[in-house]
Amino acid sequence: MHLKRKTLAILIASLGIGLGSFQTTFAASTDPIRVGFLTIKSGALAAGGIQMEEAIKLFLKERNNTIAGRKVELFTGDTGGQPAITKAKMQEMVEKHKVHVVIGPLAAFEAIAVDDYIKRSEVPTISPSAGAEDLTQRKPNPWFVRAVGSSAQANHPLGEYAAKELKYKRIAIIGDDFAFGHENVGGFQRTFEENGGKVVQKLWAPLNTADYGAYISQIKPNIDAVYVAFAGSNGVKFLRQYKEYGMKEKLPVIANMTAVDEGILGSMGDEALDIISSGWYAETIKNPNNEKFAQGMIKDFKQAPGYYSVGAYGAALMLEKALKEVKGNIENKADFMSALRNVTVNDDPRGKITLDALGNPIMNVYIRKVVRIDGRLTNNIIKTYPNVTQFWNYKTAEFISKPVYSRDYPVSNNIEK
């Protein structure tokens, strides 16, 4: 048995999934490759979902809607950010449209909702955004890989940076009250406190919060900074009100990647200036692939690329690389999935992308600062942490032996009433 295929077979067998579907050898087809794409076009996460769709459109336009010599037929589903709808749309993609592969969904809670169905249907799935940790950690799904990092991946370096280089000792946290927010906060808190800092306050806001005034008024005055973990348009709303309440001049904000994402900085003003964040992408990354990608997004959609657009574009690049590896023969799911899990992408806007043994990218993480260049806000890179994995500097077995990051983990021993 081919080494890559054997590796995949062992992983699948360890999860109790049958290998019967692998025994047929398929000939390459000349029919279109059917790609399912799950995104969000309404609600708090709609801005990111629309940017994902724009990036997919740019990718296919650049290739004349053809990958590995075969035309691509794209089926797009709007999940509305609702797990039940996500399940229904995923089922529709697989059972009605007979897609060969799915790119999506967007949110961590959506990925968790369709995890079992992905395993049962054996549909190769590339996540362009959803950072639900356990799908590439404690409960690996052999049919699932990520084009972006786990939710905590970029926040481990930021916690260390905040303690060691910004010299912050006491921090208050406010984050979105769902899996993505919990896991961002967990990664930051763990490394910040391991490096001598204390998280003395935690505030959780519902995903569809319209007014952050009640949360801002609760922030303790005797702290060094506020760490925020927001997705979608919530960073825009919070930072605008934070400035209106006169807090920007009193307490600095540090942020997760999506709170000051390039995709929403165009909707912000001075309230975002000088905010330090961490992420695996910045519009200002200096390489020809990123310059081409950024120019294409701005030209076609009048929008600088960020977290959501580079995630979708990166997922499509992974699909393309794996398809070329199997010479377009996506019908042989075993070989295609093996190629996908072992993919190396050298022309990603972020630079070289490889996956770890559990299907999660190993990438540079950048500490970024919001600046104004030519009258437009963007993230300027001030420090690079090279080749960061989802397990940071911890041993894999040790990391996985502990609970998934959540509201209750890491334990908050320094909270002050």
Sequence and secondary structure as in RCSB ss.txt:
>XXXX:A:sequence
MHLKRKTLAILIASLGIGLGSFQTTFAASTDPIRVGFLTIKSGALAAGGIQMEEAIKLFLKERNNTIAGRKVELF
TGDTGGQPAITKAKMQEMVEKHKVHVVIGPLAAFEAIAVDDYIKRSEVPTISPSAGAEDLTQRKPNPWFVRAVGS
SAQANHPLGEYAAKELKYKRIAIIGDDFAFGHENVGGFQRTFEENGGKVVQKLWAPLNTADYGAYISQIKPNIDA
VYVAFAGSNGVKFLRQYKEYGMKEKLPVIANMTAVDEGILGSMGDEALDIISSGWYAETIKNPNNEKFAQGMIKD
FKQAPGYYSVGAYGAALMLEKALKEVKGNIENKADFMSALRNVTVNDDPRGKITLDALGNPIMNVYIRKVVRIDG
RLTNNIIKTYPNVTQFWNYKTAEFISKPVYSRDYPVSNNIEK
>XXXX:A:secstr
  HHHHHHHHHHHHTT   GGGS       S EEEEEEE  SSTTHHHHHHHHHHHHHHHHHTTTEETTEEEEEE
EEE TT HHHHHHHHHIIIIIS  SEEE   SHHHHHHHHHHHHHHT  EEESS   GGGGTTS  TTEEESS  
TTTTHHHHHHHHHHTS   EEEEEEESSHHHHHHHHHHHHHHHHTT EEEEEEEE TT S  HHHHTTS SSSSE
EEEE  TTHHHHHHHHHHHTT TTTS EEE GGGG HHHHTT  GGGTT EEEES  TT  SHHHHHHHHHHHHH
HS    HHHHHHHHHHHHHHHHHHHTTT TTSHHHHHHHHHT EEEEETTEEEEE TTS EEEEEEEEEEEEETT
EEEEEEEEEEEEE TTTTS HHHHHHS    SSSS  TT   
